[in-house]
Amino acid sequence: MDRTDNSVHIRNLVLSALFIAVGMVLPYVTGQIPQVGKMLSPMHLPVLLCGLICGWPWGLAVGLILPLFRHFTLGMPMLLDAVVMTFELATYGGMVGFLYRRFKRQNIAAVYISLITAMLAGRVVWGIVRVLMTGVSHEPFTWQMFLAGGFVNAVPAIILQLVFIPVMMAALDRTGLVRFRGEGKTPHPSRS
């Protein structure tokens, strides 16, 4: 590993730890009113950002770690929800980072396409894991519950993610932490 690879690795490690910390704290901000906190899905934001900024392996890892770590240290979310969220968030983080890196022009359009595709894939994985967990939870999981939980009730979270994440990526591009490719700028070392 040369010096540039090592510095990118350390940068991604530090950023991933920061995203885990944000994911641990952010639900407290939105969770003062439980219905609002659940509707905004605050742990999704740092996982999706990690995948976009650090790449798919880091986004996947943060998605795998965050729900279970939060459950075992803070008692929330409940264990069954934490297990289901682990698969969902790992899909978000891994998929958004994988897709985003495949674009020759990494710009806001690439962010939106990667984000929407990852959000759909994560919701499908969430539904599949919920169906598989019905034997453990002894709670039925119907098609209507999937549509309500994955899409209808998630509209505020979907809107928040589709507004906040591209704005954050554009702001980070201006600061130099993230560099869009194909926009006349030099690529960030982690993108090469």
TIVO-2410 file (N, C-alpha, C; in nm, 3 decimals):
# residues 192
REC num residu      c1      c2      c3 atome chaine
REC   1      M   0.085  -0.118   0.000     N      A
REC   1      M   0.000   0.000   0.000    CA      A
REC   1      M   0.089   0.124   0.000     C      A
REC   2      D   0.075   0.208  -0.103     N      A
REC   2      D   0.158   0.328  -0.107    CA      A
REC   2      D   0.098   0.437  -0.019     C      A
REC   3      R   0.167   0.549  -0.015     N      A
REC   3      R   0.128   0.657   0.077    CA      A
REC   3      R  -0.012   0.711   0.046     C      A
REC   4      T  -0.046   0.727  -0.084     N      A
REC   4      T  -0.178   0.778  -0.122    CA      A
REC   4      T  -0.287   0.680  -0.082     C      A
REC   5      D  -0.266   0.551  -0.111     N      A
REC   5      D  -0.364   0.449  -0.073    CA      A
REC   5      D  -0.383   0.446   0.078     C      A
REC   6      N  -0.272   0.458   0.151     N      A
REC   6      N  -0.279   0.456   0.297    CA      A
REC   6      N  -0.356   0.577   0.350     C      A
REC   7      S  -0.332   0.694   0.292     N      A
REC   7      S  -0.403   0.813   0.341    CA      A
REC   7      S  -0.552   0.806   0.306     C      A
REC   8      V  -0.587   0.750   0.190     N      A
REC   8      V  -0.728   0.733   0.153    CA      A
REC   8      V  -0.794   0.632   0.247     C      A
REC   9      H  -0.723   0.525   0.279     N      A
REC   9      H  -0.775   0.424   0.371    CA      A
REC   9      H  -0.801   0.485   0.509     C      A
REC  10      I  -0.705   0.560   0.559     N      A
REC  10      I  -0.721   0.624   0.690    CA      A
REC  10      I  -0.835   0.725   0.686     C      A
REC  11      R  -0.842   0.804   0.579     N      A
REC  11      R  -0.952   0.901   0.563    CA      A
REC  11      R  -1.087   0.831   0.566     C      A
REC  12      N  -1.101   0.721   0.492     N      A
REC  12      N  -1.228   0.647   0.488    CA      A
REC  12      N  -1.260   0.582   0.622     C      A
REC  13      L  -1.159   0.535   0.691     N      A
REC  13      L  -1.179   0.477   0.823    CA      A
REC  13      L  -1.230   0.582   0.922     C      A
REC  14      V  -1.168   0.700   0.921     N      A
REC  14      V  -1.210   0.809   1.010    CA      A
REC  14      V  -1.351   0.856   0.974     C      A
REC  15      L  -1.377   0.873   0.845     N      A
REC  15      L  -1.511   0.917   0.803    CA      A
REC  15      L  -1.617   0.813   0.839     C      A
REC  16      S  -1.585   0.686   0.821     N      A
REC  16      S  -1.681   0.581   0.856    CA      A
REC  16      S  -1.712   0.581   1.006     C      A
REC  17      A  -1.610   0.601   1.087     N      A
REC  17      A  -1.632   0.612   1.232    CA      A
REC  17      A  -1.719   0.734   1.263     C      A
REC  18      L  -1.695   0.843   1.192     N      A
REC  18      L  -1.777   0.963   1.210    CA      A
REC  18      L  -1.923   0.935   1.171     C      A
REC  19      F  -1.944   0.863   1.060     N      A
REC  19      F  -2.080   0.832   1.017    CA      A
REC  19      F  -2.150   0.740   1.118     C      A
REC  20      I  -2.077   0.648   1.177     N      A
REC  20      I  -2.136   0.564   1.282    CA      A
REC  20      I  -2.176   0.650   1.401     C      A
REC  21      A  -2.088   0.742   1.440     N      A
REC  21      A  -2.120   0.831   1.554    CA      A
REC  21      A  -2.243   0.916   1.523     C      A
REC  22      V  -2.251   0.970   1.402     N      A
REC  22      V  -2.368   1.049   1.363    CA      A
REC  22      V  -2.493   0.962   1.366     C      A
REC  23      G  -2.481   0.838   1.317     N      A
REC  23      G  -2.594   0.746   1.319    CA      A
REC  23      G  -2.637   0.706   1.459     C      A
REC  24      M  -2.546   0.711   1.553     N      A
REC  24      M  -2.581   0.681   1.692    CA      A
REC  24      M  -2.657   0.796   1.755     C      A
REC  25      V  -2.620   0.920   1.721     N      A
REC  25      V  -2.676   1.039   1.785    CA      A
REC  25      V  -2.800   1.093   1.714     C      A
REC  26      L  -2.802   1.087   1.583     N      A
REC  26      L  -2.910   1.149   1.506    CA      A
REC  26      L  -3.050   1.103   1.546     C      A
REC  27      P  -3.071   0.975   1.578     N      A
REC  27      P  -3.206   0.936   1.622    CA      A
REC  27      P  -3.252   1.006   1.750     C      A
REC  28      Y  -3.160   1.052   1.833     N      A
REC  28      Y  -3.201   1.129   1.952    CA      A
REC  28      Y  -3.262   1.262   1.912     C      A
REC  29      V  -3.210   1.323   1.806     N      A
REC  29      V  -3.260   1.452   1.761    CA      A
REC  29      V  -3.403   1.437   1.709     C      A
REC  30      T  -3.426   1.334   1.627     N      A
REC  30      T  -3.558   1.315   1.567    CA      A
REC  30      T  -3.649   1.231   1.655     C      A
REC  31      G  -3.594   1.160   1.751     N      A
REC  31      G  -3.672   1.066   1.830    CA      A
REC  31      G  -3.747   1.124   1.948     C      A
REC  32      Q  -3.740   1.256   1.965     N      A
REC  32      Q  -3.814   1.316   2.077    CA      A
REC  32      Q  -3.963   1.293   2.061     C      A
REC  33      I  -4.007   1.282   1.935     N      A
REC  33      I  -4.144   1.243   1.904    CA      A
REC  33      I  -4.130   1.113   1.824     C      A
REC  34      P  -4.154   0.996   1.885     N      A
REC  34      P  -4.124   0.868   1.821    CA      A
REC  34      P  -4.183   0.851   1.680     C      A
REC  35      Q  -4.304   0.901   1.658     N      A
REC  35      Q  -4.364   0.886   1.526    CA      A
REC  35      Q  -4.284   0.964   1.422     C      A
REC  36      V  -4.236   1.081   1.457     N      A
REC  36      V  -4.157   1.163   1.365    CA      A
REC  36      V  -4.022   1.097   1.341     C      A
REC  37      G  -3.958   1.050   1.448     N      A
REC  37      G  -3.829   0.985   1.435    CA      A
REC  37      G  -3.834   0.864   1.344     C      A
REC  38      K  -3.938   0.784   1.358     N      A
REC  38      K  -3.952   0.665   1.276    CA      A
REC  38      K  -3.980   0.702   1.130     C      A
REC  39      M  -4.057   0.808   1.109     N      A
REC  39      M  -4.090   0.850   0.973    CA      A
REC  39      M  -3.969   0.907   0.899     C      A
REC  40      L  -3.872   0.964   0.970     N      A
REC  40      L  -3.757   1.028   0.905    CA      A
REC  40      L  -3.640   0.933   0.885     C      A
REC  41      S  -3.642   0.816   0.946     N      A
REC  41      S  -3.534   0.716   0.930    CA      A
REC  41      S  -3.395   0.779   0.941     C      A
REC  42      P  -3.361   0.835   1.055     N      A
REC  42      P  -3.236   0.911   1.066    CA      A
REC  42      P  -3.108   0.830   1.047     C      A
REC  43      M  -3.110   0.700   1.074     N      A
REC  43      M  -2.987   0.622   1.056    CA      A
REC  43      M  -2.955   0.598   0.910     C      A
REC  44      H  -3.052   0.618   0.821     N      A
REC  44      H  -3.027   0.598   0.679    CA      A
REC  44      H  -2.931   0.703   0.623     C      A
REC  45      L  -2.943   0.825   0.669     N      A
REC  45      L  -2.864   0.936   0.614    CA      A
REC  45      L  -2.713   0.913   0.621     C      A
REC  46      P  -2.656   0.883   0.740     N      A
REC  46      P  -2.510   0.864   0.743    CA      A
REC  46      P  -2.463   0.742   0.665     C      A
REC  47      V  -2.546   0.639   0.657     N      A
REC  47      V  -2.507   0.519   0.581    CA      A
REC  47      V  -2.501   0.552   0.432     C      A
REC  48      L  -2.603   0.620   0.382     N      A
REC  48      L  -2.604   0.657   0.240    CA      A
REC  48      L  -2.489   0.752   0.207     C      A
REC  49      L  -2.465   0.850   0.293     N      A
REC  49      L  -2.353   0.941   0.270    CA      A
REC  49      L  -2.219   0.868   0.274     C      A
REC  50      C  -2.204   0.775   0.365     N      A
REC  50      C  -2.079   0.698   0.373    CA      A
REC  50      C  -2.055   0.621   0.243     C      A
REC  51      G  -2.158   0.556   0.191     N      A
REC  51      G  -2.142   0.483   0.066    CA      A
REC  51      G  -2.101   0.575  -0.048     C      A
REC  52      L  -2.161   0.692  -0.056     N      A
REC  52      L  -2.127   0.787  -0.162    CA      A
REC  52      L  -1.987   0.843  -0.147     C      A
REC  53      I  -1.949   0.879  -0.027     N      A
REC  53      I  -1.822   0.948  -0.003    CA      A
REC  53      I  -1.705   0.850   0.006     C      A
REC  54      C  -1.722   0.741   0.078     N      A
REC  54      C  -1.611   0.649   0.105    CA      A
REC  54      C  -1.608   0.529   0.010     C      A
REC  55      G  -1.720   0.497  -0.051     N      A
REC  55      G  -1.725   0.380  -0.140    CA      A
REC  55      G  -1.808   0.269  -0.081     C      A
REC  56      W  -1.839   0.171  -0.167     N      A
REC  56      W  -1.933   0.067  -0.127    CA      A
REC  56      W  -1.886  -0.019  -0.010     C      A
REC  57      P  -1.757  -0.058  -0.001     N      A
REC  57      P  -1.721  -0.144   0.114    CA      A
REC  57      P  -1.743  -0.073   0.248     C      A
REC  58      W  -1.716   0.056   0.252     N      A
REC  58      W  -1.732   0.132   0.375    CA      A
REC  58      W  -1.879   0.156   0.406     C      A
REC  59      G  -1.957   0.188   0.304     N      A
REC  59      G  -2.101   0.206   0.324    CA      A
REC  59      G  -2.167   0.077   0.371     C      A
REC  60      L  -2.126  -0.034   0.311     N      A
REC  60      L  -2.177  -0.165   0.351    CA      A
REC  60      L  -2.142  -0.194   0.496     C      A
REC  61      A  -2.018  -0.168   0.534     N      A
REC  61      A  -1.973  -0.196   0.671    CA      A
REC  61      A  -2.047  -0.109   0.773     C      A
REC  62      V  -2.062   0.020   0.743     N      A
REC  62      V  -2.133   0.108   0.836    CA      A
REC  62      V  -2.279   0.064   0.848     C      A
REC  63      G  -2.340   0.024   0.734     N      A
REC  63      G  -2.478  -0.025   0.739    CA      A
REC  63      G  -2.492  -0.153   0.820     C      A
REC  64      L  -2.392  -0.240   0.814     N      A
REC  64      L  -2.394  -0.363   0.893    CA      A
REC  64      L  -2.376  -0.336   1.042     C      A
REC  65      I  -2.289  -0.244   1.074     N      A
REC  65      I  -2.252  -0.219   1.213    CA      A
REC  65      I  -2.354  -0.133   1.288     C      A
REC  66      L  -2.400  -0.026   1.226     N      A
REC  66      L  -2.475   0.078   1.297    CA      A
REC  66      L  -2.600   0.029   1.371     C      A
REC  67      P  -2.695  -0.043   1.309     N      A
REC  67      P  -2.816  -0.079   1.383    CA      A
REC  67      P  -2.789  -0.172   1.502     C      A
REC  68      L  -2.703  -0.272   1.481     N      A
REC  68      L  -2.675  -0.365   1.590    CA      A
REC  68      L  -2.592  -0.299   1.700     C      A
REC  69      F  -2.496  -0.216   1.662     N      A
REC  69      F  -2.415  -0.144   1.760    CA      A
REC  69      F  -2.504  -0.052   1.844     C      A
REC  70      R  -2.596   0.017   1.777     N      A
REC  70      R  -2.689   0.106   1.848    CA      A
REC  70      R  -2.781   0.025   1.941     C      A
REC  71      H  -2.825  -0.091   1.893     N      A
REC  71      H  -2.910  -0.175   1.979    CA      A
REC  71      H  -2.835  -0.221   2.103     C      A
REC  72      F  -2.714  -0.275   2.084     N      A
REC  72      F  -2.642  -0.333   2.198    CA      A
REC  72      F  -2.583  -0.229   2.292     C      A
REC  73      T  -2.563  -0.106   2.247     N      A
REC  73      T  -2.511  -0.003   2.337    CA      A
REC  73      T  -2.622   0.084   2.397     C      A
REC  74      L  -2.728   0.111   2.320     N      A
REC  74      L  -2.831   0.203   2.366    CA      A
REC  74      L  -2.970   0.140   2.380     C      A
REC  75      G  -2.982   0.015   2.338     N      A
REC  75      G  -3.110  -0.054   2.353    CA      A
REC  75      G  -3.213  -0.023   2.246     C      A
REC  76      M  -3.179   0.058   2.149     N      A
REC  76      M  -3.271   0.093   2.040    CA      A
REC  76      M  -3.195   0.085   1.909     C      A
REC  77      P  -3.253   0.041   1.805     N      A
REC  77      P  -3.387  -0.015   1.792    CA      A
REC  77      P  -3.397  -0.152   1.859     C      A
REC  78      M  -3.518  -0.201   1.873     N      A
REC  78      M  -3.538  -0.334   1.930    CA      A
REC  78      M  -3.462  -0.436   1.846     C      A
REC  79      L  -3.425  -0.550   1.904     N      A
REC  79      L  -3.336  -0.645   1.837    CA      A
REC  79      L  -3.390  -0.690   1.701     C      A
REC  80      L  -3.516  -0.726   1.693     N      A
REC  80      L  -3.572  -0.771   1.565    CA      A
REC  80      L  -3.561  -0.660   1.461     C      A
REC  81      D  -3.595  -0.539   1.499     N      A
REC  81      D  -3.582  -0.426   1.406    CA      A
REC  81      D  -3.437  -0.401   1.369     C      A
REC  82      A  -3.347  -0.414   1.466     N      A
REC  82      A  -3.204  -0.392   1.439    CA      A
REC  82      A  -3.151  -0.494   1.338     C      A
REC  83      V  -3.193  -0.620   1.351     N      A
REC  83      V  -3.148  -0.723   1.257    CA      A
REC  83      V  -3.199  -0.691   1.117     C      A
REC  84      V  -3.327  -0.658   1.105     N      A
REC  84      V  -3.384  -0.626   0.974    CA      A
REC  84      V  -3.316  -0.502   0.917     C      A
REC  85      M  -3.296  -0.400   1.000     N      A
REC  85      M  -3.231  -0.277   0.954    CA      A
REC  85      M  -3.086  -0.300   0.913     C      A
REC  86      T  -3.020  -0.396   0.974     N      A
REC  86      T  -2.883  -0.426   0.938    CA      A
REC  86      T  -2.873  -0.465   0.791     C      A
REC  87      F  -2.961  -0.552   0.747     N      A
REC  87      F  -2.960  -0.593   0.607    CA      A
REC  87      F  -3.002  -0.478   0.515     C      A
REC  88      E  -3.103  -0.403   0.558     N      A
REC  88      E  -3.151  -0.290   0.479    CA      A
REC  88      E  -3.043  -0.184   0.462     C      A
REC  89      L  -2.983  -0.142   0.574     N      A
REC  89      L  -2.882  -0.036   0.568    CA      A
REC  89      L  -2.754  -0.081   0.499     C      A
REC  90      A  -2.716  -0.208   0.516     N      A
REC  90      A  -2.600  -0.259   0.443    CA      A
REC  90      A  -2.625  -0.254   0.293     C      A
REC  91      T  -2.747  -0.284   0.252     N      A
REC  91      T  -2.782  -0.275   0.110    CA      A
REC  91      T  -2.774  -0.131   0.063     C      A
REC  92      Y  -2.828  -0.037   0.142     N      A
REC  92      Y  -2.821   0.104   0.105    CA      A
REC  92      Y  -2.676   0.149   0.085     C      A
REC  93      G  -2.595   0.127   0.188     N      A
REC  93      G  -2.457   0.174   0.184    CA      A
REC  93      G  -2.374   0.110   0.076     C      A
REC  94      G  -2.388  -0.021   0.062     N      A
REC  94      G  -2.311  -0.092  -0.041    CA      A
REC  94      G  -2.357  -0.057  -0.181     C      A
REC  95      M  -2.487  -0.056  -0.202     N      A
REC  95      M  -2.542  -0.033  -0.335    CA      A
REC  95      M  -2.518   0.111  -0.383     C      A
REC  96      V  -2.541   0.209  -0.297     N      A
REC  96      V  -2.523   0.348  -0.339    CA      A
REC  96      V  -2.377   0.376  -0.375     C      A
REC  97      G  -2.285   0.322  -0.297     N      A
REC  97      G  -2.143   0.341  -0.326    CA      A
REC  97      G  -2.100   0.269  -0.451     C      A
REC  98      F  -2.148   0.146  -0.469     N      A
REC  98      F  -2.113   0.068  -0.587    CA      A
REC  98      F  -2.163   0.136  -0.714     C      A
REC  99      L  -2.288   0.176  -0.715     N      A
REC  99      L  -2.346   0.239  -0.834    CA      A
REC  99      L  -2.281   0.374  -0.864     C      A
REC 100      Y  -2.261   0.453  -0.763     N      A
REC 100      Y  -2.204   0.587  -0.783    CA      A
REC 100      Y  -2.065   0.580  -0.846     C      A
REC 101      R  -1.985   0.483  -0.805     N      A
REC 101      R  -1.849   0.469  -0.859    CA      A
REC 101      R  -1.849   0.424  -1.005     C      A
REC 102      R  -1.960   0.371  -1.054     N      A
REC 102      R  -1.967   0.321  -1.192    CA      A
REC 102      R  -1.993   0.432  -1.294     C      A
REC 103      F  -2.031   0.550  -1.247     N      A
REC 103      F  -2.060   0.660  -1.338    CA      A
REC 103      F  -1.931   0.728  -1.383     C      A
REC 104      K  -1.919   0.751  -1.515     N      A
REC 104      K  -1.804   0.826  -1.565    CA      A
REC 104      K  -1.813   0.971  -1.522     C      A
REC 105      R  -1.934   1.023  -1.517     N      A
REC 105      R  -1.958   1.160  -1.471    CA      A
REC 105      R  -2.023   1.152  -1.333     C      A
REC 106      Q  -1.943   1.170  -1.231     N      A
REC 106      Q  -1.997   1.170  -1.096    CA      A
REC 106      Q  -2.042   1.312  -1.065     C      A
REC 107      N  -2.173   1.331  -1.074     N      A
REC 107      N  -2.233   1.462  -1.053    CA      A
REC 107      N  -2.364   1.442  -0.977     C      A
REC 108      I  -2.444   1.546  -0.967     N      A
REC 108      I  -2.569   1.536  -0.892    CA      A
REC 108      I  -2.663   1.434  -0.955     C      A
REC 109      A  -2.665   1.427  -1.088     N      A
REC 109      A  -2.751   1.327  -1.154    CA      A
REC 109      A  -2.709   1.186  -1.113     C      A
REC 110      A  -2.578   1.161  -1.107     N      A
REC 110      A  -2.528   1.030  -1.065    CA      A
REC 110      A  -2.565   1.002  -0.920     C      A
REC 111      V  -2.562   1.105  -0.837     N      A
REC 111      V  -2.602   1.090  -0.696    CA      A
REC 111      V  -2.748   1.046  -0.690     C      A
REC 112      Y  -2.835   1.116  -0.764     N      A
REC 112      Y  -2.978   1.083  -0.762    CA      A
REC 112      Y  -3.006   0.942  -0.813     C      A
REC 113      I  -2.945   0.905  -0.924     N      A
REC 113      I  -2.969   0.772  -0.980    CA      A
REC 113      I  -2.922   0.664  -0.883     C      A
REC 114      S  -2.803   0.681  -0.828     N      A
REC 114      S  -2.749   0.583  -0.732    CA      A
REC 114      S  -2.835   0.577  -0.607     C      A
REC 115      L  -2.876   0.693  -0.559     N      A
REC 115      L  -2.955   0.703  -0.437    CA      A
REC 115      L  -3.091   0.636  -0.454     C      A
REC 116      I  -3.161   0.667  -0.559     N      A
REC 116      I  -3.295   0.611  -0.581    CA      A
REC 116      I  -3.287   0.460  -0.601     C      A
REC 117      T  -3.190   0.414  -0.678     N      A
REC 117      T  -3.175   0.269  -0.700    CA      A
REC 117      T  -3.143   0.197  -0.569     C      A
REC 118      A  -3.052   0.254  -0.490     N      A
REC 118      A  -3.016   0.193  -0.361    CA      A
REC 118      A  -3.134   0.193  -0.265     C      A
REC 119      M  -3.212   0.301  -0.266     N      A
REC 119      M  -3.328   0.309  -0.177    CA      A
REC 119      M  -3.432   0.203  -0.215     C      A
REC 120      L  -3.453   0.181  -0.342     N      A
REC 120      L  -3.547   0.077  -0.385    CA      A
REC 120      L  -3.494  -0.062  -0.347     C      A
REC 121      A  -3.366  -0.087  -0.374     N      A
REC 121      A  -3.307  -0.217  -0.341    CA      A
REC 121      A  -3.311  -0.242  -0.190     C      A
REC 122      G  -3.280  -0.141  -0.110     N      A
REC 122      G  -3.283  -0.155   0.036    CA      A
REC 122      G  -3.422  -0.187   0.087     C      A
REC 123      R  -3.523  -0.127   0.027     N      A
REC 123      R  -3.660  -0.155   0.070    CA      A
REC 123      R  -3.702  -0.296   0.031     C      A
REC 124      V  -3.657  -0.344  -0.083     N      A
REC 124      V  -3.687  -0.483  -0.122    CA      A
REC 124      V  -3.619  -0.579  -0.025     C      A
REC 125      V  -3.492  -0.553   0.007     N      A
REC 125      V  -3.421  -0.638   0.104    CA      A
REC 125      V  -3.491  -0.631   0.240     C      A
REC 126      W  -3.532  -0.513   0.283     N      A
REC 126      W  -3.605  -0.498   0.409    CA      A
REC 126      W  -3.729  -0.588   0.408     C      A
REC 127      G  -3.805  -0.585   0.298     N      A
REC 127      G  -3.925  -0.668   0.289    CA      A
REC 127      G  -3.895  -0.816   0.293     C      A
REC 128      I  -3.791  -0.858   0.222     N      A
REC 128      I  -3.753  -0.999   0.221    CA      A
REC 128      I  -3.712  -1.046   0.360     C      A
REC 129      V  -3.630  -0.966   0.428     N      A
REC 129      V  -3.584  -1.004   0.562    CA      A
REC 129      V  -3.702  -1.004   0.660     C      A
REC 130      R  -3.793  -0.909   0.647     N      A
REC 130      R  -3.912  -0.908   0.733    CA      A
REC 130      R  -3.995  -1.035   0.713     C      A
REC 131      V  -4.011  -1.079   0.588     N      A
REC 131      V  -4.084  -1.203   0.561    CA      A
REC 131      V  -4.011  -1.321   0.625     C      A
REC 132      L  -3.880  -1.325   0.610     N      A
REC 132      L  -3.803  -1.436   0.668    CA      A
REC 132      L  -3.807  -1.434   0.821     C      A
REC 133      M  -3.823  -1.316   0.880     N      A
REC 133      M  -3.825  -1.305   1.026    CA      A
REC 133      M  -3.963  -1.329   1.086     C      A
REC 134      T  -4.065  -1.354   1.003     N      A
REC 134      T  -4.199  -1.375   1.059    CA      A
REC 134      T  -4.203  -1.497   1.151     C      A
REC 135      G  -4.123  -1.597   1.124     N      A
REC 135      G  -4.118  -1.714   1.212    CA      A
REC 135      G  -4.063  -1.680   1.349     C      A
REC 136      V  -3.970  -1.588   1.356     N      A
REC 136      V  -3.910  -1.547   1.483    CA      A
REC 136      V  -4.002  -1.452   1.558     C      A
REC 137      S  -4.061  -1.359   1.484     N      A
REC 137      S  -4.141  -1.255   1.548    CA      A
REC 137      S  -4.284  -1.298   1.574     C      A
REC 138      H  -4.328  -1.403   1.506     N      A
REC 138      H  -4.466  -1.450   1.517    CA      A
REC 138      H  -4.567  -1.340   1.481     C      A
REC 139      E  -4.523  -1.246   1.398     N      A
REC 139      E  -4.610  -1.140   1.349    CA      A
REC 139      E  -4.622  -1.157   1.198     C      A
REC 140      P  -4.742  -1.152   1.146     N      A
REC 140      P  -4.756  -1.165   1.000    CA      A
REC 140      P  -4.697  -1.042   0.930     C      A
REC 141      F  -4.653  -1.063   0.809     N      A
REC 141      F  -4.602  -0.953   0.728    CA      A
REC 141      F  -4.664  -0.966   0.590     C      A
REC 142      T  -4.759  -0.879   0.561     N      A
REC 142      T  -4.837  -0.889   0.438    CA      A
REC 142      T  -4.783  -0.793   0.332     C      A
REC 143      W  -4.833  -0.810   0.212     N      A
REC 143      W  -4.797  -0.722   0.102    CA      A
REC 143      W  -4.835  -0.576   0.136     C      A
REC 144      Q  -4.950  -0.558   0.200     N      A
REC 144      Q  -4.994  -0.424   0.239    CA      A
REC 144      Q  -4.899  -0.365   0.343     C      A
REC 145      M  -4.850  -0.447   0.435     N      A
REC 145      M  -4.755  -0.399   0.536    CA      A
REC 145      M  -4.623  -0.359   0.469     C      A
REC 146      F  -4.582  -0.435   0.368     N      A
REC 146      F  -4.460  -0.402   0.293    CA      A
REC 146      F  -4.475  -0.266   0.224     C      A
REC 147      L  -4.585  -0.248   0.152     N      A
REC 147      L  -4.607  -0.122   0.081    CA      A
REC 147      L  -4.618  -0.004   0.178     C      A
REC 148      A  -4.689  -0.025   0.289     N      A
REC 148      A  -4.704   0.083   0.387    CA      A
REC 148      A  -4.571   0.116   0.453     C      A
REC 149      G  -4.501   0.014   0.502     N      A
REC 149      G  -4.375   0.037   0.573    CA      A
REC 149      G  -4.261   0.081   0.484     C      A
REC 150      G  -4.256   0.027   0.364     N      A
REC 150      G  -4.144   0.056   0.275    CA      A
REC 150      G  -4.161   0.181   0.192     C      A
REC 151      F  -4.286   0.220   0.168     N      A
REC 151      F  -4.308   0.331   0.077    CA      A
REC 151      F  -4.402   0.438   0.132     C      A
REC 152      V  -4.525   0.403   0.165     N      A
REC 152      V  -4.624   0.503   0.205    CA      A
REC 152      V  -4.581   0.576   0.331     C      A
REC 153      N  -4.553   0.503   0.437     N      A
REC 153      N  -4.512   0.565   0.563    CA      A
REC 153      N  -4.371   0.623   0.556     C      A
REC 154      A  -4.294   0.582   0.456     N      A
REC 154      A  -4.156   0.627   0.443    CA      A
REC 154      A  -4.142   0.752   0.358     C      A
REC 155      V  -4.253   0.808   0.310     N      A
REC 155      V  -4.246   0.926   0.223    CA      A
REC 155      V  -4.165   1.040   0.285     C      A
REC 156      P  -4.186   1.076   0.413     N      A
REC 156      P  -4.103   1.185   0.470    CA      A
REC 156      P  -3.953   1.152   0.466     C      A
REC 157      A  -3.916   1.027   0.496     N      A
REC 157      A  -3.775   0.988   0.493    CA      A
REC 157      A  -3.721   0.992   0.351     C      A
REC 158      I  -3.801   0.945   0.256     N      A
REC 158      I  -3.759   0.945   0.115    CA      A
REC 158      I  -3.734   1.088   0.069     C      A
REC 159      I  -3.827   1.178   0.101     N      A
REC 159      I  -3.811   1.319   0.062    CA      A
REC 159      I  -3.687   1.378   0.128     C      A
REC 160      L  -3.671   1.353   0.258     N      A
REC 160      L  -3.553   1.404   0.330    CA      A
REC 160      L  -3.424   1.355   0.264     C      A
REC 161      Q  -3.416   1.227   0.232     N      A
REC 161      Q  -3.296   1.171   0.171    CA      A
REC 161      Q  -3.272   1.229   0.032     C      A
REC 162      L  -3.378   1.244  -0.046     N      A
REC 162      L  -3.363   1.296  -0.183    CA      A
REC 162      L  -3.330   1.445  -0.186     C      A
REC 163      V  -3.358   1.516  -0.078     N      A
REC 163      V  -3.324   1.658  -0.072    CA      A
REC 163      V  -3.188   1.677  -0.003     C      A
REC 164      F  -3.173   1.619   0.115     N      A
REC 164      F  -3.055   1.643   0.198    CA      A
REC 164      F  -2.926   1.587   0.138     C      A
REC 165      I  -2.929   1.464   0.091     N      A
REC 165      I  -2.805   1.399   0.047    CA      A
REC 165      I  -2.744   1.466  -0.076     C      A
REC 166      P  -2.820   1.495  -0.183     N      A
REC 166      P  -2.758   1.567  -0.295    CA      A
REC 166      P  -2.708   1.707  -0.257     C      A
REC 167      V  -2.782   1.776  -0.171     N      A
REC 167      V  -2.737   1.908  -0.125    CA      A
REC 167      V  -2.606   1.893  -0.048     C      A
REC 168      M  -2.597   1.793   0.038     N      A
REC 168      M  -2.475   1.768   0.115    CA      A
REC 168      M  -2.358   1.733   0.023     C      A
REC 169      M  -2.384   1.649  -0.077     N      A
REC 169      M  -2.278   1.611  -0.172    CA      A
REC 169      M  -2.229   1.733  -0.250     C      A
REC 170      A  -2.321   1.820  -0.293     N      A
REC 170      A  -2.281   1.942  -0.364    CA      A
REC 170      A  -2.199   2.033  -0.274     C      A
REC 171      A  -2.240   2.045  -0.148     N      A
REC 171      A  -2.166   2.127  -0.053    CA      A
REC 171      A  -2.027   2.069  -0.029     C      A
REC 172      L  -2.018   1.938  -0.016     N      A
REC 172      L  -1.888   1.873   0.005    CA      A
REC 172      L  -1.799   1.886  -0.119     C      A
REC 173      D  -1.860   1.888  -0.237     N      A
REC 173      D  -1.783   1.911  -0.360    CA      A
REC 173      D  -1.720   2.050  -0.357     C      A
REC 174      R  -1.796   2.147  -0.310     N      A
REC 174      R  -1.742   2.283  -0.301    CA      A
REC 174      R  -1.628   2.294  -0.201     C      A
REC 175      T  -1.633   2.214  -0.094     N      A
REC 175      T  -1.526   2.220   0.007    CA      A
REC 175      T  -1.404   2.140  -0.035     C      A
REC 176      G  -1.421   2.048  -0.130     N      A
REC 176      G  -1.309   1.967  -0.175    CA      A
REC 176      G  -1.304   1.828  -0.115     C      A
REC 177      L  -1.391   1.797  -0.019     N      A
REC 177      L  -1.391   1.663   0.040    CA      A
REC 177      L  -1.436   1.560  -0.062     C      A
REC 178      V  -1.531   1.598  -0.146     N      A
REC 178      V  -1.579   1.512  -0.253    CA      A
REC 178      V  -1.556   1.587  -0.382     C      A
REC 179      R  -1.507   1.520  -0.485     N      A
REC 179      R  -1.489   1.584  -0.615    CA      A
REC 179      R  -1.571   1.508  -0.717     C      A
REC 180      F  -1.659   1.580  -0.785     N      A
REC 180      F  -1.735   1.519  -0.893    CA      A
REC 180      F  -1.643   1.501  -1.012     C      A
REC 181      R  -1.649   1.383  -1.076     N      A
REC 181      R  -1.572   1.356  -1.197    CA      A
REC 181      R  -1.653   1.399  -1.318     C      A
REC 182      G  -1.584   1.438  -1.423     N      A
REC 182      G  -1.649   1.473  -1.547    CA      A
REC 182      G  -1.703   1.614  -1.546     C      A
REC 183      E  -1.671   1.692  -1.445     N      A
REC 183      E  -1.720   1.829  -1.437    CA      A
REC 183      E  -1.605   1.928  -1.458     C      A
REC 184      G  -1.495   1.881  -1.518     N      A
REC 184      G  -1.382   1.970  -1.541    CA      A
REC 184      G  -1.292   1.982  -1.420     C      A
REC 185      K  -1.312   1.897  -1.321     N      A
REC 185      K  -1.228   1.900  -1.201    CA      A
REC 185      K  -1.143   1.774  -1.198     C      A
REC 186      T  -1.036   1.781  -1.124     N      A
REC 186      T  -0.953   1.662  -1.110    CA      A
REC 186      T  -1.020   1.567  -1.013     C      A
REC 187      P  -1.011   1.436  -1.040     N      A
REC 187      P  -1.076   1.340  -0.951    CA      A
REC 187      P  -1.010   1.335  -0.814     C      A
REC 188      H  -1.089   1.305  -0.715     N      A
REC 188      H  -1.039   1.288  -0.579    CA      A
REC 188      H  -0.955   1.162  -0.576     C      A
REC 189      P  -0.847   1.157  -0.495     N      A
REC 189      P  -0.761   1.037  -0.491    CA      A
REC 189      P  -0.837   0.907  -0.465     C      A
REC 190      S  -0.945   0.911  -0.388     N      A
REC 190      S  -1.017   0.788  -0.359    CA      A
REC 190      S  -1.096   0.740  -0.479     C      A
REC 191      R  -1.113   0.822  -0.580     N      A
REC 191      R  -1.190   0.787  -0.698    CA      A
REC 191      R  -1.102   0.724  -0.807     C      A
REC 192      S  -0.971   0.740  -0.797     N      A
REC 192      S  -0.881   0.693  -0.903    CA      A
REC 192      S  -0.863   0.545  -0.901     C      A
***
